[in-house]
Amino acid sequence: MVFTTIRCFSKRPNDWNVKSGFIKGGGRWPVVAFCFAVGLALYPIYVFPLYHANKYKEIQEQARAGIKQEEIQPGDMRVWSDPFLPKPDKKKQ
């Protein structure tokens, strides 16, 4: 009786295929398809703007053509500048 229970636990289940991956019928194609789908989704979000930065800079210049940033800056904040430069004294201005 003891030998039969040990023998049952030592076998792998029939639906588990060690060579092909996760479950019988699986394998590398689902992984390849998933990676391809992720790459296809990331292309228009990350890769295309990375290699076509000038196109987006032109669009941004056209969109911000009539906006004066100094006038719309909220609450006595400076317009973006280099953070490592010393702040100008308000008394001198």
MDAnalysis code that builds the backbone (N, CA, C; Angstrom):
import MDAnalysis as mda
import numpy as np

u = mda.Universe.empty(279, n_residues=93, atom_resindex=np.repeat(np.arange(93), 3), trajectory=True)
u.add_TopologyAttr("name", ["N", "CA", "C"] * 93)
u.add_TopologyAttr("resid", np.arange(1, 94))
u.add_TopologyAttr("resname", ["MET", "VAL", "PHE", "THR", "THR", "ILE", "ARG", "CYS", "PHE", "SER", "LYS", "ARG", "PRO", "ASN", "ASP", "TRP", "ASN", "VAL", "LYS", "SER", "GLY", "PHE", "ILE", "LYS", "GLY", "GLY", "GLY", "ARG", "TRP", "PRO", "VAL", "VAL", "ALA", "PHE", "CYS", "PHE", "ALA", "VAL", "GLY", "LEU", "ALA", "LEU", "TYR", "PRO", "ILE", "TYR", "VAL", "PHE", "PRO", "LEU", "TYR", "HIS", "ALA", "ASN", "LYS", "TYR", "LYS", "GLU", "ILE", "GLN", "GLU", "GLN", "ALA", "ARG", "ALA", "GLY", "ILE", "LYS", "GLN", "GLU", "GLU", "ILE", "GLN", "PRO", "GLY", "ASP", "MET", "ARG", "VAL", "TRP", "SER", "ASP", "PRO", "PHE", "LEU", "PRO", "LYS", "PRO", "ASP", "LYS", "LYS", "LYS", "GLN"])
u.atoms.positions = np.array([
    [0.815, -1.186, 0.000],
    [0.000, 0.000, 0.000],
    [0.865, 1.258, 0.000],
    [1.906, 1.241, 0.781],
    [2.795, 2.399, 0.848],
    [3.488, 2.611, -0.488],
    [3.872, 1.523, -1.132],
    [4.570, 1.643, -2.398],
    [3.694, 2.230, -3.494],
    [2.409, 1.922, -3.476],
    [1.523, 2.470, -4.507],
    [1.311, 3.970, -4.328],
    [1.218, 4.467, -3.099],
    [1.043, 5.910, -2.909],
    [2.300, 6.662, -3.294],
    [3.458, 6.118, -2.996],
    [4.703, 6.774, -3.389],
    [4.815, 6.801, -4.896],
    [4.409, 5.686, -5.521],
    [4.465, 5.629, -6.970],
    [3.504, 6.631, -7.598],
    [2.338, 6.843, -7.024],
    [1.373, 7.809, -7.554],
    [1.903, 9.235, -7.454],
    [2.567, 9.553, -6.361],
    [3.076, 10.903, -6.190],
    [4.329, 11.162, -7.009],
    [5.030, 10.141, -7.387],
    [6.263, 10.345, -8.137],
    [5.997, 10.615, -9.615],
    [4.834, 10.246, -10.111],
    [4.499, 10.492, -11.513],
    [4.007, 11.922, -11.696],
    [4.253, 12.456, -12.852],
    [3.704, 13.768, -13.196],
    [2.285, 13.572, -13.733],
    [1.434, 14.568, -13.580],
    [0.092, 14.456, -14.158],
    [0.166, 14.338, -15.671],
    [-0.833, 13.745, -16.254],
    [-0.832, 13.504, -17.697],
    [-0.943, 14.785, -18.517],
    [-1.567, 15.812, -17.969],
    [-1.752, 17.018, -18.771],
    [-0.550, 17.965, -18.677],
    [0.488, 17.578, -17.947],
    [1.671, 18.430, -17.799],
    [2.729, 17.970, -18.786],
    [3.140, 18.867, -19.668],
    [4.136, 18.519, -20.662],
    [5.424, 19.279, -20.333],
    [6.402, 18.598, -19.857],
    [7.627, 19.235, -19.389],
    [8.399, 19.854, -20.546],
    [8.402, 19.230, -21.693],
    [9.207, 19.722, -22.810],
    [8.631, 20.983, -23.442],
    [7.320, 21.122, -23.520],
    [6.741, 22.208, -24.302],
    [6.447, 23.465, -23.493],
    [6.513, 23.451, -22.204],
    [6.274, 24.677, -21.461],
    [5.249, 24.507, -20.390],
    [4.242, 25.340, -20.410],
    [3.312, 25.403, -19.295],
    [2.320, 24.254, -19.289],
    [1.422, 24.217, -20.231],
    [0.385, 23.190, -20.285],
    [0.472, 22.528, -21.651],
    [0.032, 21.313, -21.737],
    [0.131, 20.584, -22.997],
    [-0.498, 21.401, -24.118],
    [0.233, 21.548, -25.183],
    [-0.229, 22.358, -26.296],
    [0.372, 23.753, -26.272],
    [0.996, 24.141, -25.168],
    [1.642, 25.451, -25.068],
    [3.001, 25.386, -25.721],
    [3.820, 26.318, -25.419],
    [5.159, 26.281, -25.971],
    [5.683, 27.669, -26.209],
    [6.511, 27.789, -27.233],
    [7.142, 29.078, -27.465],
    [6.259, 30.035, -28.252],
    [5.308, 29.558, -29.036],
    [4.510, 30.461, -29.870],
    [3.637, 31.411, -29.074],
    [3.013, 30.983, -27.983],
    [2.275, 31.976, -27.188],
    [3.192, 33.049, -26.602],
    [4.394, 32.673, -26.219],
    [5.350, 33.643, -25.688],
    [5.795, 34.598, -26.787],
    [6.076, 34.077, -27.960],
    [6.481, 34.912, -29.094],
    [5.342, 35.854, -29.480],
    [4.127, 35.344, -29.505],
    [2.975, 36.182, -29.859],
    [2.757, 37.273, -28.825],
    [2.930, 36.959, -27.553],
    [2.778, 37.962, -26.502],
    [3.843, 39.054, -26.627],
    [5.094, 38.654, -26.850],
    [6.166, 39.641, -27.015],
    [5.933, 40.509, -28.241],
    [5.458, 39.918, -29.322],
    [5.157, 40.682, -30.529],
    [4.037, 41.677, -30.266],
    [3.004, 41.264, -29.537],
    [1.887, 42.162, -29.228],
    [2.331, 43.327, -28.349],
    [3.189, 43.056, -27.390],
    [3.705, 44.138, -26.533],
    [4.551, 45.094, -27.356],
    [5.408, 44.575, -28.213],
    [6.222, 45.425, -29.079],
    [5.382, 46.241, -30.033],
    [4.347, 45.645, -30.566],
    [3.447, 46.358, -31.477],
    [2.691, 47.471, -30.756],
    [2.336, 47.236, -29.505],
    [1.633, 48.267, -28.728],
    [2.567, 49.393, -28.316],
    [3.826, 49.090, -28.049],
    [4.769, 50.114, -27.607],
    [5.333, 50.960, -28.741],
    [5.268, 50.493, -29.965],
    [5.855, 51.233, -31.080],
    [5.263, 52.636, -31.226],
    [3.941, 52.798, -31.332],
    [3.433, 54.165, -31.520],
    [3.534, 55.027, -30.259],
    [3.695, 54.396, -29.103],
    [3.753, 55.153, -27.852],
    [5.172, 55.620, -27.557],
    [6.160, 54.790, -27.800],
    [7.523, 55.106, -27.379],
    [8.506, 55.223, -28.545],
    [8.537, 54.251, -29.430],
    [9.586, 54.179, -30.444],
    [9.422, 55.248, -31.510],
    [8.233, 55.435, -32.038],
    [8.025, 56.416, -33.104],
    [8.341, 57.833, -32.647],
    [7.824, 58.300, -31.491],
    [8.205, 59.652, -31.047],
    [9.692, 59.782, -30.732],
    [10.327, 58.714, -30.318],
    [11.749, 58.764, -30.013],
    [12.570, 59.064, -31.261],
    [12.208, 58.482, -32.373],
    [12.959, 58.667, -33.610],
    [12.447, 59.817, -34.474],
    [11.303, 60.403, -34.136],
    [10.745, 61.521, -34.905],
    [10.478, 62.711, -33.988],
    [11.462, 63.085, -33.189],
    [11.289, 64.170, -32.208],
    [11.061, 65.516, -32.883],
    [11.670, 65.754, -34.030],
    [11.513, 67.049, -34.709],
    [10.072, 67.300, -35.120],
    [9.386, 66.271, -35.543],
    [7.981, 66.408, -35.939],
    [7.142, 66.881, -34.753],
    [7.385, 66.302, -33.578],
    [6.623, 66.674, -32.394],
    [7.011, 68.055, -31.881],
    [8.274, 68.453, -32.051],
    [8.694, 69.804, -31.667],
    [7.992, 70.854, -32.527],
    [7.863, 70.589, -33.825],
    [7.163, 71.526, -34.714],
    [5.687, 71.650, -34.334],
    [5.062, 70.532, -34.036],
    [3.654, 70.554, -33.628],
    [3.493, 71.340, -32.335],
    [4.409, 71.176, -31.400],
    [4.347, 71.877, -30.124],
    [4.564, 73.377, -30.312],
    [5.466, 73.778, -31.187],
    [5.682, 75.201, -31.465],
    [4.434, 75.828, -32.079],
    [3.776, 75.131, -32.974],
    [2.558, 75.659, -33.585],
    [1.436, 75.767, -32.558],
    [1.334, 74.801, -31.671],
    [0.256, 74.812, -30.683],
    [0.461, 75.899, -29.635],
    [1.705, 76.242, -29.329],
    [2.000, 77.243, -28.307],
    [2.371, 78.610, -28.885],
    [2.042, 78.843, -30.148],
    [2.470, 80.069, -30.822],
    [1.921, 81.327, -30.150],
    [0.675, 81.372, -29.731],
    [0.086, 82.584, -29.178],
    [0.109, 82.655, -27.665],
    [0.810, 81.764, -27.013],
    [0.795, 81.715, -25.554],
    [2.071, 82.347, -25.005],
    [1.901, 83.305, -24.107],
    [3.047, 83.893, -23.408],
    [3.115, 83.240, -22.037],
    [4.134, 82.478, -21.823],
    [4.227, 81.671, -20.613],
    [4.362, 82.531, -19.359],
    [4.981, 83.701, -19.473],
    [5.144, 84.568, -18.309],
    [3.802, 85.060, -17.776],
    [2.827, 85.246, -18.668],
    [1.517, 85.758, -18.262],
    [0.648, 84.700, -17.600],
    [0.813, 83.453, -17.972],
    [-0.066, 82.415, -17.435],
    [0.579, 81.595, -16.325],
    [1.806, 81.938, -15.955],
    [2.496, 81.202, -14.903],
    [1.790, 81.444, -13.569],
    [1.393, 80.406, -12.843],
    [0.629, 80.601, -11.613],
    [1.492, 81.033, -10.432],
    [0.914, 81.809, -9.567],
    [1.408, 82.115, -8.239],
    [2.843, 82.523, -8.072],
    [3.303, 83.557, -8.713],
    [4.637, 84.108, -8.505],
    [5.736, 83.063, -8.697],
    [5.502, 82.127, -9.576],
    [6.520, 81.113, -9.862],
    [7.296, 81.530, -11.095],
    [8.551, 81.184, -11.114],
    [9.372, 81.504, -12.275],
    [9.029, 80.554, -13.422],
    [9.229, 81.036, -14.629],
    [9.122, 80.167, -15.794],
    [10.309, 79.213, -15.708],
    [10.166, 78.014, -16.237],
    [11.212, 77.010, -16.068],
    [12.552, 77.561, -16.500],
    [13.534, 77.291, -15.679],
    [14.908, 77.657, -15.981],
    [15.808, 76.572, -15.424],
    [17.085, 76.746, -15.595],
    [18.040, 75.755, -15.116],
    [17.986, 75.696, -13.589],
    [17.701, 74.548, -12.994],
    [17.560, 74.461, -11.547],
    [18.868, 74.648, -10.789],
    [19.997, 74.596, -11.472],
    [21.281, 74.728, -10.801],
    [21.800, 76.166, -10.768],
    [21.127, 77.065, -11.450],
    [21.511, 78.471, -11.383],
    [20.991, 79.070, -10.084],
    [21.713, 80.038, -9.521],
    [21.203, 80.672, -8.292],
    [19.970, 81.512, -8.599],
    [19.076, 81.588, -7.616],
    [17.859, 82.360, -7.791],
    [18.192, 83.857, -7.767],
    [17.564, 84.624, -8.640],
    [17.825, 86.070, -8.613],
    [17.161, 86.703, -7.391],
    [17.803, 87.724, -6.841],
    [17.240, 88.429, -5.690],
    [16.074, 89.297, -6.150],
    [14.971, 89.272, -5.373],
    [13.803, 90.086, -5.722],
    [14.056, 91.552, -5.385],
    [14.960, 91.837, -4.450],
    [15.235, 93.217, -4.060],
    [15.920, 93.990, -5.157],
    [16.766, 93.326, -5.926],
    [17.511, 93.993, -7.002],
    [16.609, 94.337, -8.178],
    [15.548, 93.604, -8.360],
    [14.689, 93.834, -9.532],
    [13.778, 94.934, -9.294],
])
